[in-house]
Amino acid sequence: MSIPIQRASQASGVSQHVIRIWERRYNALSPSRTCTNRRMYCDEAVLRLRLLRVLTENGHRIGRVAGLCTKELEDLVNKLPAVTISGLQGGWSTPAQCIEAAIAAAKKYDEDALRGVLLQARRLFGQVGMLHQVFCPLTVKVAGEWREGSLRPGHERIITEVVRSLLQRPAETGGQGARAGHEIVVASLTGEAHEIGALLVAAAARGQGWQVTYLGPGLPVTEIAACAIARKVKAVGLSLVFPEECPVIKDKLRRMRELLPAGTQLIVGGCAAESYRCCVPAELDILWANCLHELDEVLLKV
């Protein structure tokens, strides 16, 4: 399957600008083109980007490694200390395995092991790739297991604290320059105890150059709106993880729209957002983001 450059950037952790330079200046990749001349990247191209990123981050000059075949790149990466790339060394090697390892560490209350897994994920997939491939599906899995009772509150608390500590660090790659006049307030509503979704929204917005005022979980509509009005922000981002199809949440979304100035966009995402998307009146003018890819598209358009 081939994907456009934006998704290749997200999957590999290499910014679109750097991808274009590596192609044009070093012939590191030869993406296919659509009839409208859009670059399209296959699975091997994304793997090459990941391998090239790991090598350049570990001191190799792009001009020396760009012309190597994928197998030669894999062999070089395999020689690096303490690096795991899919299919090259033991241990977990895919985003799905990383998520399982993170959940297992949390269930043992092993904060150090959990942090090590997620730090390794950031090294392998890059900051943007980590958000899309690891943290976002991890959020969904944590919410699901919490509802089923297979995760205790203490397990979720450890995951949230470690994720928060990593997301509050500056993005390493893939971010855009600051966008003047683009500020967003990020929060979740009273009764919403899950924070990882809101942290992901804040990180994604920062990665696109937005200034973020992060209020965190469990706030009344009036407090979120008051902050947005005082800051004169361009948007408010809400994370809805639990519960689904709740009439109280519908009323809160309506109230939020009433309190916000007409020019302030209301963006709603999270695991539970889809359950409200079809039943909330269109006149509330809510922008929905059911996943990080949709959120990226919304943030680019606002």
C-alpha positions as protocol buffer text, in pm:
chain_id: "A"
residue {
  index: 1
  type: MET
  ca { x: 0 y: 0 z: 0 }
}
residue {
  index: 2
  type: SER
  ca { x: 129 y: 346 z: -90 }
}
residue {
  index: 3
  type: ILE
  ca { x: 75 y: 655 z: 125 }
}
residue {
  index: 4
  type: PRO
  ca { x: 125 y: 1031 z: 68 }
}
residue {
  index: 5
  type: ILE
  ca { x: 422 y: 1222 z: 207 }
}
residue {
  index: 6
  type: GLN
  ca { x: 234 y: 1351 z: 512 }
}
residue {
  index: 7
  type: ARG
  ca { x: 157 y: 999 z: 633 }
}
residue {
  index: 8
  type: ALA
  ca { x: 507 y: 877 z: 540 }
}
residue {
  index: 9
  type: SER
  ca { x: 643 y: 1155 z: 759 }
}
residue {
  index: 10
  type: GLN
  ca { x: 418 y: 1053 z: 1046 }
}
residue {
  index: 11
  type: ALA
  ca { x: 508 y: 685 z: 1009 }
}
residue {
  index: 12
  type: SER
  ca { x: 883 y: 739 z: 988 }
}
residue {
  index: 13
  type: GLY
  ca { x: 940 y: 1037 z: 1219 }
}
residue {
  index: 14
  type: VAL
  ca { x: 1115 y: 1231 z: 940 }
}
residue {
  index: 15
  type: SER
  ca { x: 976 y: 1574 z: 855 }
}
residue {
  index: 16
  type: GLN
  ca { x: 833 y: 1633 z: 508 }
}
residue {
  index: 17
  type: HIS
  ca { x: 1098 y: 1899 z: 446 }
}
residue {
  index: 18
  type: VAL
  ca { x: 1381 y: 1656 z: 525 }
}
residue {
  index: 19
  type: ILE
  ca { x: 1222 y: 1382 z: 311 }
}
residue {
  index: 20
  type: ARG
  ca { x: 1219 y: 1615 z: 11 }
}
residue {
  index: 21
  type: ILE
  ca { x: 1582 y: 1714 z: 68 }
}
residue {
  index: 22
  type: TRP
  ca { x: 1691 y: 1351 z: 96 }
}
residue {
  index: 23
  type: GLU
  ca { x: 1513 y: 1273 z: -231 }
}
residue {
  index: 24
  type: ARG
  ca { x: 1625 y: 1577 z: -429 }
}
residue {
  index: 25
  type: ARG
  ca { x: 1981 y: 1615 z: -302 }
}
residue {
  index: 26
  type: TYR
  ca { x: 2083 y: 1259 z: -218 }
}
residue {
  index: 27
  type: ASN
  ca { x: 1848 y: 1035 z: -425 }
}
residue {
  index: 28
  type: ALA
  ca { x: 1772 y: 838 z: -109 }
}
residue {
  index: 29
  type: LEU
  ca { x: 1420 y: 753 z: -229 }
}
residue {
  index: 30
  type: SER
  ca { x: 1228 y: 727 z: -555 }
}
residue {
  index: 31
  type: PRO
  ca { x: 859 y: 757 z: -465 }
}
residue {
  index: 32
  type: SER
  ca { x: 595 y: 686 z: -724 }
}
residue {
  index: 33
  type: ARG
  ca { x: 373 y: 967 z: -850 }
}
residue {
  index: 34
  type: THR
  ca { x: -2 y: 997 z: -898 }
}
residue {
  index: 35
  type: CYS
  ca { x: -160 y: 1148 z: -1208 }
}
residue {
  index: 36
  type: THR
  ca { x: -164 y: 1479 z: -1019 }
}
residue {
  index: 37
  type: ASN
  ca { x: 211 y: 1442 z: -940 }
}
residue {
  index: 38
  type: ARG
  ca { x: 166 y: 1364 z: -569 }
}
residue {
  index: 39
  type: ARG
  ca { x: 447 y: 1163 z: -411 }
}
residue {
  index: 40
  type: MET
  ca { x: 340 y: 818 z: -287 }
}
residue {
  index: 41
  type: TYR
  ca { x: 551 y: 600 z: -57 }
}
residue {
  index: 42
  type: CYS
  ca { x: 542 y: 219 z: -30 }
}
residue {
  index: 43
  type: ASP
  ca { x: 619 y: 17 z: 285 }
}
residue {
  index: 44
  type: GLU
  ca { x: 984 y: -25 z: 189 }
}
residue {
  index: 45
  type: ALA
  ca { x: 1023 y: 350 z: 138 }
}
residue {
  index: 46
  type: VAL
  ca { x: 887 y: 415 z: 488 }
}
residue {
  index: 47
  type: LEU
  ca { x: 1126 y: 152 z: 628 }
}
residue {
  index: 48
  type: ARG
  ca { x: 1416 y: 323 z: 448 }
}
residue {
  index: 49
  type: LEU
  ca { x: 1317 y: 655 z: 601 }
}
residue {
  index: 50
  type: ARG
  ca { x: 1311 y: 501 z: 949 }
}
residue {
  index: 51
  type: LEU
  ca { x: 1651 y: 337 z: 895 }
}
residue {
  index: 52
  type: LEU
  ca { x: 1804 y: 657 z: 755 }
}
residue {
  index: 53
  type: ARG
  ca { x: 1668 y: 857 z: 1049 }
}
residue {
  index: 54
  type: VAL
  ca { x: 1817 y: 617 z: 1305 }
}
residue {
  index: 55
  type: LEU
  ca { x: 2153 y: 618 z: 1128 }
}
residue {
  index: 56
  type: THR
  ca { x: 2176 y: 997 z: 1092 }
}
residue {
  index: 57
  type: GLU
  ca { x: 2072 y: 1041 z: 1456 }
}
residue {
  index: 58
  type: ASN
  ca { x: 2362 y: 813 z: 1547 }
}
residue {
  index: 59
  type: GLY
  ca { x: 2630 y: 1005 z: 1360 }
}
residue {
  index: 60
  type: HIS
  ca { x: 2617 y: 871 z: 1002 }
}
residue {
  index: 61
  type: ARG
  ca { x: 2626 y: 1135 z: 728 }
}
residue {
  index: 62
  type: ILE
  ca { x: 2324 y: 1117 z: 499 }
}
residue {
  index: 63
  type: GLY
  ca { x: 2546 y: 1157 z: 193 }
}
residue {
  index: 64
  type: ARG
  ca { x: 2731 y: 837 z: 282 }
}
residue {
  index: 65
  type: VAL
  ca { x: 2429 y: 617 z: 354 }
}
residue {
  index: 66
  type: ALA
  ca { x: 2160 y: 750 z: 119 }
}
residue {
  index: 67
  type: GLY
  ca { x: 2277 y: 537 z: -175 }
}
residue {
  index: 68
  type: LEU
  ca { x: 2287 y: 209 z: 19 }
}
residue {
  index: 69
  type: CYS
  ca { x: 2022 y: -55 z: -42 }
}
residue {
  index: 70
  type: THR
  ca { x: 1770 y: -128 z: 232 }
}
residue {
  index: 71
  type: LYS
  ca { x: 1952 y: -448 z: 339 }
}
residue {
  index: 72
  type: GLU
  ca { x: 2278 y: -255 z: 380 }
}
residue {
  index: 73
  type: LEU
  ca { x: 2098 y: 8 z: 587 }
}
residue {
  index: 74
  type: GLU
  ca { x: 1952 y: -266 z: 808 }
}
residue {
  index: 75
  type: ASP
  ca { x: 2299 y: -417 z: 856 }
}
residue {
  index: 76
  type: LEU
  ca { x: 2439 y: -79 z: 965 }
}
residue {
  index: 77
  type: VAL
  ca { x: 2153 y: -20 z: 1208 }
}
residue {
  index: 78
  type: ASN
  ca { x: 2200 y: -372 z: 1343 }
}
residue {
  index: 79
  type: LYS
  ca { x: 2554 y: -276 z: 1446 }
}
residue {
  index: 80
  type: LEU
  ca { x: 2440 y: 24 z: 1650 }
}
residue {
  index: 81
  type: PRO
  ca { x: 2435 y: -29 z: 2029 }
}
residue {
  index: 82
  type: ALA
  ca { x: 2098 y: -86 z: 2199 }
}
residue {
  index: 83
  type: VAL
  ca { x: 1887 y: -35 z: 1886 }
}
residue {
  index: 84
  type: THR
  ca { x: 1596 y: -259 z: 1787 }
}
residue {
  index: 85
  type: ILE
  ca { x: 1456 y: -232 z: 1437 }
}
residue {
  index: 86
  type: SER
  ca { x: 1178 y: -455 z: 1306 }
}
residue {
  index: 87
  type: GLY
  ca { x: 1317 y: -797 z: 1220 }
}
residue {
  index: 88
  type: LEU
  ca { x: 1677 y: -721 z: 1316 }
}
residue {
  index: 89
  type: GLN
  ca { x: 1721 y: -789 z: 1685 }
}
residue {
  index: 90
  type: GLY
  ca { x: 1533 y: -953 z: 1969 }
}
residue {
  index: 91
  type: GLY
  ca { x: 1268 y: -794 z: 2187 }
}
residue {
  index: 92
  type: TRP
  ca { x: 964 y: -604 z: 2068 }
}
residue {
  index: 93
  type: SER
  ca { x: 996 y: -466 z: 1717 }
}
residue {
  index: 94
  type: THR
  ca { x: 661 y: -319 z: 1603 }
}
residue {
  index: 95
  type: PRO
  ca { x: 429 y: -50 z: 1742 }
}
residue {
  index: 96
  type: ALA
  ca { x: 177 y: -319 z: 1843 }
}
residue {
  index: 97
  type: GLN
  ca { x: 443 y: -509 z: 2038 }
}
residue {
  index: 98
  type: CYS
  ca { x: 555 y: -183 z: 2199 }
}
residue {
  index: 99
  type: ILE
  ca { x: 201 y: -120 z: 2318 }
}
residue {
  index: 100
  type: GLU
  ca { x: 177 y: -470 z: 2465 }
}
residue {
  index: 101
  type: ALA
  ca { x: 512 y: -421 z: 2639 }
}
residue {
  index: 102
  type: ALA
  ca { x: 396 y: -86 z: 2780 }
}
residue {
  index: 103
  type: ILE
  ca { x: 73 y: -237 z: 2915 }
}
residue {
  index: 104
  type: ALA
  ca { x: 266 y: -530 z: 3067 }
}
residue {
  index: 105
  type: ALA
  ca { x: 509 y: -293 z: 3241 }
}
residue {
  index: 106
  type: ALA
  ca { x: 221 y: -84 z: 3378 }
}
residue {
  index: 107
  type: LYS
  ca { x: 47 y: -394 z: 3515 }
}
residue {
  index: 108
  type: LYS
  ca { x: 368 y: -470 z: 3708 }
}
residue {
  index: 109
  type: TYR
  ca { x: 372 y: -109 z: 3834 }
}
residue {
  index: 110
  type: ASP
  ca { x: 719 y: -85 z: 3677 }
}
residue {
  index: 111
  type: GLU
  ca { x: 750 y: 282 z: 3587 }
}
residue {
  index: 112
  type: ASP
  ca { x: 1115 y: 255 z: 3480 }
}
residue {
  index: 113
  type: ALA
  ca { x: 1043 y: -31 z: 3240 }
}
residue {
  index: 114
  type: LEU
  ca { x: 744 y: 155 z: 3096 }
}
residue {
  index: 115
  type: ARG
  ca { x: 950 y: 468 z: 3040 }
}
residue {
  index: 116
  type: GLY
  ca { x: 1222 y: 261 z: 2874 }
}
residue {
  index: 117
  type: VAL
  ca { x: 974 y: 105 z: 2631 }
}
residue {
  index: 118
  type: LEU
  ca { x: 829 y: 441 z: 2531 }
}
residue {
  index: 119
  type: LEU
  ca { x: 1169 y: 607 z: 2500 }
}
residue {
  index: 120
  type: GLN
  ca { x: 1275 y: 327 z: 2269 }
}
residue {
  index: 121
  type: ALA
  ca { x: 957 y: 381 z: 2069 }
}
residue {
  index: 122
  type: ARG
  ca { x: 1043 y: 747 z: 2025 }
}
residue {
  index: 123
  type: ARG
  ca { x: 1391 y: 657 z: 1911 }
}
residue {
  index: 124
  type: LEU
  ca { x: 1260 y: 406 z: 1657 }
}
residue {
  index: 125
  type: PHE
  ca { x: 958 y: 590 z: 1519 }
}
residue {
  index: 126
  type: GLY
  ca { x: 1041 y: 955 z: 1591 }
}
residue {
  index: 127
  type: GLN
  ca { x: 825 y: 1198 z: 1785 }
}
residue {
  index: 128
  type: VAL
  ca { x: 545 y: 1218 z: 1526 }
}
residue {
  index: 129
  type: GLY
  ca { x: 554 y: 847 z: 1446 }
}
residue {
  index: 130
  type: MET
  ca { x: 543 y: 768 z: 1816 }
}
residue {
  index: 131
  type: LEU
  ca { x: 229 y: 981 z: 1858 }
}
residue {
  index: 132
  type: HIS
  ca { x: 45 y: 817 z: 1570 }
}
residue {
  index: 133
  type: GLN
  ca { x: 166 y: 459 z: 1593 }
}
residue {
  index: 134
  type: VAL
  ca { x: 213 y: 407 z: 1967 }
}
residue {
  index: 135
  type: PHE
  ca { x: 57 y: 667 z: 2195 }
}
residue {
  index: 136
  type: CYS
  ca { x: -274 y: 704 z: 2011 }
}
residue {
  index: 137
  type: PRO
  ca { x: -351 y: 327 z: 1993 }
}
residue {
  index: 138
  type: LEU
  ca { x: -217 y: 293 z: 2348 }
}
residue {
  index: 139
  type: THR
  ca { x: -482 y: 544 z: 2459 }
}
residue {
  index: 140
  type: VAL
  ca { x: -756 y: 339 z: 2294 }
}
residue {
  index: 141
  type: LYS
  ca { x: -630 y: 16 z: 2451 }
}
residue {
  index: 142
  type: VAL
  ca { x: -596 y: 169 z: 2799 }
}
residue {
  index: 143
  type: ALA
  ca { x: -951 y: 307 z: 2781 }
}
residue {
  index: 144
  type: GLY
  ca { x: -1088 y: -29 z: 2666 }
}
residue {
  index: 145
  type: GLU
  ca { x: -908 y: -234 z: 2929 }
}
residue {
  index: 146
  type: TRP
  ca { x: -1005 y: 16 z: 3199 }
}
residue {
  index: 147
  type: ARG
  ca { x: -1373 y: -23 z: 3109 }
}
residue {
  index: 148
  type: GLU
  ca { x: -1339 y: -403 z: 3106 }
}
residue {
  index: 149
  type: GLY
  ca { x: -1170 y: -402 z: 3444 }
}
residue {
  index: 150
  type: SER
  ca { x: -842 y: -557 z: 3329 }
}
residue {
  index: 151
  type: LEU
  ca { x: -654 y: -235 z: 3411 }
}
residue {
  index: 152
  type: ARG
  ca { x: -663 y: -97 z: 3764 }
}
residue {
  index: 153
  type: PRO
  ca { x: -670 y: 280 z: 3830 }
}
residue {
  index: 154
  type: GLY
  ca { x: -310 y: 257 z: 3949 }
}
residue {
  index: 155
  type: HIS
  ca { x: -203 y: 102 z: 3618 }
}
residue {
  index: 156
  type: GLU
  ca { x: -363 y: 382 z: 3421 }
}
residue {
  index: 157
  type: ARG
  ca { x: -212 y: 644 z: 3653 }
}
residue {
  index: 158
  type: ILE
  ca { x: 140 y: 513 z: 3589 }
}
residue {
  index: 159
  type: ILE
  ca { x: 85 y: 515 z: 3212 }
}
residue {
  index: 160
  type: THR
  ca { x: -55 y: 867 z: 3223 }
}
residue {
  index: 161
  type: GLU
  ca { x: 235 y: 1002 z: 3430 }
}
residue {
  index: 162
  type: VAL
  ca { x: 501 y: 849 z: 3203 }
}
residue {
  index: 163
  type: VAL
  ca { x: 323 y: 961 z: 2885 }
}
residue {
  index: 164
  type: ARG
  ca { x: 285 y: 1312 z: 3029 }
}
residue {
  index: 165
  type: SER
  ca { x: 657 y: 1333 z: 3108 }
}
residue {
  index: 166
  type: LEU
  ca { x: 749 y: 1230 z: 2752 }
}
residue {
  index: 167
  type: LEU
  ca { x: 497 y: 1451 z: 2573 }
}
residue {
  index: 168
  type: GLN
  ca { x: 602 y: 1758 z: 2769 }
}
residue {
  index: 169
  type: ARG
  ca { x: 951 y: 1731 z: 2623 }
}
residue {
  index: 170
  type: PRO
  ca { x: 1011 y: 1922 z: 2298 }
}
residue {
  index: 171
  type: ALA
  ca { x: 944 y: 1729 z: 1978 }
}
residue {
  index: 172
  type: GLU
  ca { x: 1266 y: 1601 z: 1822 }
}
residue {
  index: 173
  type: THR
  ca { x: 1161 y: 1590 z: 1457 }
}
residue {
  index: 174
  type: GLY
  ca { x: 875 y: 1663 z: 1227 }
}
residue {
  index: 175
  type: GLY
  ca { x: 743 y: 1977 z: 1394 }
}
residue {
  index: 176
  type: GLN
  ca { x: 654 y: 2293 z: 1207 }
}
residue {
  index: 177
  type: GLY
  ca { x: 745 y: 2650 z: 1285 }
}
residue {
  index: 178
  type: ALA
  ca { x: 523 y: 2860 z: 1508 }
}
residue {
  index: 179
  type: ARG
  ca { x: 197 y: 2974 z: 1347 }
}
residue {
  index: 180
  type: ALA
  ca { x: 121 y: 3331 z: 1449 }
}
residue {
  index: 181
  type: GLY
  ca { x: -223 y: 3377 z: 1602 }
}
residue {
  index: 182
  type: HIS
  ca { x: -283 y: 3004 z: 1642 }
}
residue {
  index: 183
  type: GLU
  ca { x: -346 y: 2922 z: 2006 }
}
residue {
  index: 184
  type: ILE
  ca { x: -559 y: 2637 z: 2138 }
}
residue {
  index: 185
  type: VAL
  ca { x: -694 y: 2553 z: 2483 }
}
residue {
  index: 186
  type: VAL
  ca { x: -689 y: 2176 z: 2545 }
}
residue {
  index: 187
  type: ALA
  ca { x: -892 y: 2011 z: 2820 }
}
residue {
  index: 188
  type: SER
  ca { x: -1148 y: 1744 z: 2904 }
}
residue {
  index: 189
  type: LEU
  ca { x: -1485 y: 1785 z: 3074 }
}
residue {
  index: 190
  type: THR
  ca { x: -1590 y: 1724 z: 3432 }
}
residue {
  index: 191
  type: GLY
  ca { x: -1625 y: 1352 z: 3493 }
}
residue {
  index: 192
  type: GLU
  ca { x: -1358 y: 1262 z: 3238 }
}
residue {
  index: 193
  type: ALA
  ca { x: -1069 y: 1108 z: 3433 }
}
residue {
  index: 194
  type: HIS
  ca { x: -864 y: 994 z: 3132 }
}
residue {
  index: 195
  type: GLU
  ca { x: -591 y: 1242 z: 3044 }
}
residue {
  index: 196
  type: ILE
  ca { x: -378 y: 1072 z: 2778 }
}
residue {
  index: 197
  type: GLY
  ca { x: -613 y: 1178 z: 2497 }
}
residue {
  index: 198
  type: ALA
  ca { x: -588 y: 1544 z: 2593 }
}
residue {
  index: 199
  type: LEU
  ca { x: -209 y: 1515 z: 2619 }
}
residue {
  index: 200
  type: LEU
  ca { x: -200 y: 1374 z: 2266 }
}
residue {
  index: 201
  type: VAL
  ca { x: -411 y: 1662 z: 2133 }
}
residue {
  index: 202
  type: ALA
  ca { x: -175 y: 1913 z: 2295 }
}
residue {
  index: 203
  type: ALA
  ca { x: 134 y: 1737 z: 2155 }
}
residue {
  index: 204
  type: ALA
  ca { x: -14 y: 1716 z: 1805 }
}
residue {
  index: 205
  type: ALA
  ca { x: -103 y: 2086 z: 1811 }
}
residue {
  index: 206
  type: ARG
  ca { x: 245 y: 2185 z: 1929 }
}
residue {
  index: 207
  type: GLY
  ca { x: 390 y: 1973 z: 1649 }
}
residue {
  index: 208
  type: GLN
  ca { x: 200 y: 2188 z: 1399 }
}
residue {
  index: 209
  type: GLY
  ca { x: 322 y: 2514 z: 1547 }
}
residue {
  index: 210
  type: TRP
  ca { x: 22 y: 2597 z: 1766 }
}
residue {
  index: 211
  type: GLN
  ca { x: 66 y: 2765 z: 2102 }
}
residue {
  index: 212
  type: VAL
  ca { x: -105 y: 2541 z: 2358 }
}
residue {
  index: 213
  type: THR
  ca { x: -271 y: 2631 z: 2686 }
}
residue {
  index: 214
  type: TYR
  ca { x: -315 y: 2294 z: 2853 }
}
residue {
  index: 215
  type: LEU
  ca { x: -578 y: 2274 z: 3129 }
}
residue {
  index: 216
  type: GLY
  ca { x: -589 y: 1896 z: 3173 }
}
residue {
  index: 217
  type: PRO
  ca { x: -877 y: 1667 z: 3271 }
}
residue {
  index: 218
  type: GLY
  ca { x: -1205 y: 1715 z: 3453 }
}
residue {
  index: 219
  type: LEU
  ca { x: -1293 y: 2083 z: 3416 }
}
residue {
  index: 220
  type: PRO
  ca { x: -1637 y: 2251 z: 3404 }
}
residue {
  index: 221
  type: VAL
  ca { x: -1746 y: 2396 z: 3072 }
}
residue {
  index: 222
  type: THR
  ca { x: -1750 y: 2745 z: 3222 }
}
residue {
  index: 223
  type: GLU
  ca { x: -1383 y: 2724 z: 3326 }
}
residue {
  index: 224
  type: ILE
  ca { x: -1265 y: 2604 z: 2987 }
}
residue {
  index: 225
  type: ALA
  ca { x: -1465 y: 2875 z: 2810 }
}
residue {
  index: 226
  type: ALA
  ca { x: -1340 y: 3143 z: 3049 }
}
residue {
  index: 227
  type: CYS
  ca { x: -980 y: 3054 z: 2969 }
}
residue {
  index: 228
  type: ALA
  ca { x: -1050 y: 3052 z: 2595 }
}
residue {
  index: 229
  type: ILE
  ca { x: -1216 y: 3394 z: 2610 }
}
residue {
  index: 230
  type: ALA
  ca { x: -942 y: 3545 z: 2824 }
}
residue {
  index: 231
  type: ARG
  ca { x: -669 y: 3412 z: 2597 }
}
residue {
  index: 232
  type: LYS
  ca { x: -863 y: 3501 z: 2279 }
}
residue {
  index: 233
  type: VAL
  ca { x: -769 y: 3164 z: 2134 }
}
residue {
  index: 234
  type: LYS
  ca { x: -842 y: 3038 z: 1785 }
}
residue {
  index: 235
  type: ALA
  ca { x: -970 y: 2699 z: 1904 }
}
residue {
  index: 236
  type: VAL
  ca { x: -1069 y: 2481 z: 2198 }
}
residue {
  index: 237
  type: GLY
  ca { x: -981 y: 2111 z: 2186 }
}
residue {
  index: 238
  type: LEU
  ca { x: -1179 y: 1862 z: 2397 }
}
residue {
  index: 239
  type: SER
  ca { x: -1093 y: 1496 z: 2449 }
}
residue {
  index: 240
  type: LEU
  ca { x: -1388 y: 1259 z: 2502 }
}
residue {
  index: 241
  type: VAL
  ca { x: -1283 y: 910 z: 2611 }
}
residue {
  index: 242
  type: PHE
  ca { x: -1569 y: 800 z: 2839 }
}
residue {
  index: 243
  type: PRO
  ca { x: -1868 y: 771 z: 2850 }
}
residue {
  index: 244
  type: GLU
  ca { x: -2022 y: 725 z: 2507 }
}
residue {
  index: 245
  type: GLU
  ca { x: -2364 y: 860 z: 2399 }
}
residue {
  index: 246
  type: CYS
  ca { x: -2422 y: 1043 z: 2726 }
}
residue {
  index: 247
  type: PRO
  ca { x: -2699 y: 1309 z: 2720 }
}
residue {
  index: 248
  type: VAL
  ca { x: -2510 y: 1512 z: 2981 }
}
residue {
  index: 249
  type: ILE
  ca { x: -2207 y: 1534 z: 2752 }
}
residue {
  index: 250
  type: LYS
  ca { x: -2432 y: 1645 z: 2465 }
}
residue {
  index: 251
  type: ASP
  ca { x: -2567 y: 1927 z: 2684 }
}
residue {
  index: 252
  type: LYS
  ca { x: -2213 y: 2027 z: 2782 }
}
residue {
  index: 253
  type: LEU
  ca { x: -2104 y: 2046 z: 2419 }
}
residue {
  index: 254
  type: ARG
  ca { x: -2403 y: 2265 z: 2342 }
}
residue {
  index: 255
  type: ARG
  ca { x: -2326 y: 2488 z: 2641 }
}
residue {
  index: 256
  type: MET
  ca { x: -1960 y: 2514 z: 2539 }
}
residue {
  index: 257
  type: ARG
  ca { x: -2059 y: 2629 z: 2191 }
}
residue {
  index: 258
  type: GLU
  ca { x: -2293 y: 2890 z: 2342 }
}
residue {
  index: 259
  type: LEU
  ca { x: -2019 y: 3029 z: 2569 }
}
residue {
  index: 260
  type: LEU
  ca { x: -1742 y: 3045 z: 2309 }
}
residue {
  index: 261
  type: PRO
  ca { x: -1717 y: 3344 z: 2075 }
}
residue {
  index: 262
  type: ALA
  ca { x: -1842 y: 3278 z: 1722 }
}
residue {
  index: 263
  type: GLY
  ca { x: -1488 y: 3292 z: 1582 }
}
residue {
  index: 264
  type: THR
  ca { x: -1350 y: 3028 z: 1818 }
}
residue {
  index: 265
  type: GLN
  ca { x: -1346 y: 2678 z: 1670 }
}
residue {
  index: 266
  type: LEU
  ca { x: -1456 y: 2386 z: 1887 }
}
residue {
  index: 267
  type: ILE
  ca { x: -1259 y: 2067 z: 1809 }
}
residue {
  index: 268
  type: VAL
  ca { x: -1374 y: 1740 z: 1968 }
}
residue {
  index: 269
  type: GLY
  ca { x: -1184 y: 1412 z: 1952 }
}
residue {
  index: 270
  type: GLY
  ca { x: -1111 y: 1099 z: 2152 }
}
residue {
  index: 271
  type: CYS
  ca { x: -1233 y: 740 z: 2169 }
}
residue {
  index: 272
  type: ALA
  ca { x: -1590 y: 842 z: 2251 }
}
residue {
  index: 273
  type: ALA
  ca { x: -1616 y: 1131 z: 2005 }
}
residue {
  index: 274
  type: GLU
  ca { x: -1758 y: 918 z: 1723 }
}
residue {
  index: 275
  type: SER
  ca { x: -2062 y: 828 z: 1934 }
}
residue {
  index: 276
  type: TYR
  ca { x: -2159 y: 1197 z: 1948 }
}
residue {
  index: 277
  type: ARG
  ca { x: -2066 y: 1292 z: 1594 }
}
residue {
  index: 278
  type: CYS
  ca { x: -2393 y: 1177 z: 1436 }
}
residue {
  index: 279
  type: CYS
  ca { x: -2631 y: 1292 z: 1709 }
}
residue {
  index: 280
  type: VAL
  ca { x: -2502 y: 1640 z: 1793 }
}
residue {
  index: 281
  type: PRO
  ca { x: -2678 y: 1909 z: 1584 }
}
residue {
  index: 282
  type: ALA
  ca { x: -2477 y: 2041 z: 1290 }
}
residue {
  index: 283
  type: GLU
  ca { x: -2553 y: 2399 z: 1392 }
}
residue {
  index: 284
  type: LEU
  ca { x: -2314 y: 2361 z: 1686 }
}
residue {
  index: 285
  type: ASP
  ca { x: -2039 y: 2379 z: 1421 }
}
residue {
  index: 286
  type: ILE
  ca { x: -1810 y: 2127 z: 1590 }
}
residue {
  index: 287
  type: LEU
  ca { x: -1500 y: 2002 z: 1411 }
}
residue {
  index: 288
  type: TRP
  ca { x: -1461 y: 1629 z: 1479 }
}
residue {
  index: 289
  type: ALA
  ca { x: -1133 y: 1436 z: 1494 }
}
residue {
  index: 290
  type: ASN
  ca { x: -1177 y: 1065 z: 1549 }
}
residue {
  index: 291
  type: CYS
  ca { x: -803 y: 996 z: 1527 }
}
residue {
  index: 292
  type: LEU
  ca { x: -473 y: 1184 z: 1515 }
}
residue {
  index: 293
  type: HIS
  ca { x: -474 y: 1184 z: 1134 }
}
residue {
  index: 294
  type: GLU
  ca { x: -810 y: 1363 z: 1135 }
}
residue {
  index: 295
  type: LEU
  ca { x: -686 y: 1598 z: 1406 }
}
residue {
  index: 296
  type: ASP
  ca { x: -382 y: 1689 z: 1195 }
}
residue {
  index: 297
  type: GLU
  ca { x: -606 y: 1769 z: 901 }
}
residue {
  index: 298
  type: VAL
  ca { x: -838 y: 1982 z: 1116 }
}
residue {
  index: 299
  type: LEU
  ca { x: -549 y: 2176 z: 1272 }
}
residue {
  index: 300
  type: LEU
  ca { x: -402 y: 2247 z: 931 }
}
residue {
  index: 301
  type: LYS
  ca { x: -732 y: 2388 z: 803 }
}
residue {
  index: 302
  type: VAL
  ca { x: -823 y: 2608 z: 1102 }
}
